Amino acid sequence: MINLTILPAMGYSYNDIDKILEFKTWSDRRKVDELLRIDSSMYCNMGTDSTVGEMRAVHKKSRDIYKAIEKIDKETGALFLRAMDK
């Protein structure tokens, strides 16, 4: 059974990246998890009707998120960035 009281509120978006990085009460793991949730949410909201411009914008935002993750965990962020460049 999942304890729902420890799950985040799920109200954060791409615009909140800097705010998430500055949270003192959150563990590094929770920060990375929330940033990855934001990233996956952006990709899930794309569809077959998304324009090339929209796809590029999501790709750029994704790179920004991975750079933010790199500030928290250098190795993990670098892995995401390298995978994106392949």
C-alpha positions as CSV (number, residue, x, y, z in Angstrom):
1,M,0.0,0.0,0.0
2,I,1.3,3.5,-0.9
3,N,1.4,6.1,1.8
4,L,0.0,9.1,0.0
5,T,0.9,11.6,2.7
6,I,4.6,11.6,1.6
7,L,3.9,12.2,-2.1
8,P,4.5,15.7,-3.4
9,A,1.6,18.0,-4.3
10,M,2.3,17.6,-8.0
11,G,1.7,21.3,-8.6
12,Y,5.2,22.3,-9.9
13,S,6.0,23.1,-13.5
14,Y,9.0,24.1,-15.6
15,N,8.8,27.6,-14.3
16,D,9.5,26.4,-10.8
17,I,12.9,24.8,-11.4
18,D,14.9,27.5,-9.6
19,K,12.4,27.3,-6.7
20,I,12.8,23.5,-6.4
21,L,16.6,23.8,-6.4
22,E,16.5,26.3,-3.5
23,F,14.2,24.1,-1.2
24,K,16.1,23.4,2.0
25,T,13.6,20.9,3.4
26,W,13.7,18.6,0.4
27,S,16.3,15.9,0.0
28,D,18.4,15.9,-3.2
29,R,16.5,12.7,-4.2
30,R,13.1,14.4,-3.9
31,K,14.3,17.4,-5.9
32,V,15.6,15.2,-8.7
33,D,12.4,13.1,-8.6
34,E,10.2,16.3,-9.0
35,L,12.4,17.6,-11.8
36,L,12.0,14.3,-13.7
37,R,8.3,14.3,-13.1
38,I,8.1,17.8,-14.7
39,D,10.2,16.5,-17.6
40,S,8.0,13.4,-18.1
41,S,4.9,15.5,-17.9
42,M,6.0,17.8,-20.7
43,Y,6.7,14.8,-23.0
44,C,3.4,13.1,-22.0
45,N,1.5,16.3,-23.0
46,M,2.9,16.2,-26.5
47,G,0.9,14.4,-29.1
48,T,0.8,13.6,-32.8
49,D,-0.6,17.1,-33.4
50,S,2.4,18.8,-31.7
51,T,4.3,21.1,-34.1
52,V,8.1,20.9,-34.7
53,G,8.5,24.1,-32.8
54,E,6.6,22.7,-29.8
55,M,8.8,19.6,-29.8
56,R,11.9,21.7,-30.0
57,A,10.7,23.8,-27.1
58,V,10.1,20.7,-25.0
59,H,13.5,19.4,-25.9
60,K,15.2,22.7,-24.8
61,K,13.3,22.7,-21.6
62,S,14.3,19.1,-21.0
63,R,17.9,20.1,-21.4
64,D,17.4,22.9,-18.8
65,I,15.9,20.4,-16.4
66,Y,18.9,18.0,-16.9
67,K,21.3,20.9,-16.2
68,A,19.4,21.7,-13.0
69,I,19.7,18.0,-12.0
70,E,23.4,18.3,-12.7
71,K,23.6,21.0,-10.1
72,I,22.1,18.6,-7.5
73,D,23.9,15.4,-8.7
74,K,26.7,16.0,-11.1
75,E,27.0,12.4,-12.3
76,T,23.3,11.8,-12.9
77,G,22.8,15.1,-14.6
78,A,25.8,14.5,-16.9
79,L,24.3,11.1,-17.8
80,F,21.0,12.6,-18.8
81,L,22.7,15.3,-20.9
82,R,25.0,12.7,-22.6
83,A,22.0,10.5,-23.4
84,M,20.2,13.5,-24.9
85,D,23.1,14.3,-27.2
86,K,23.1,10.8,-28.7
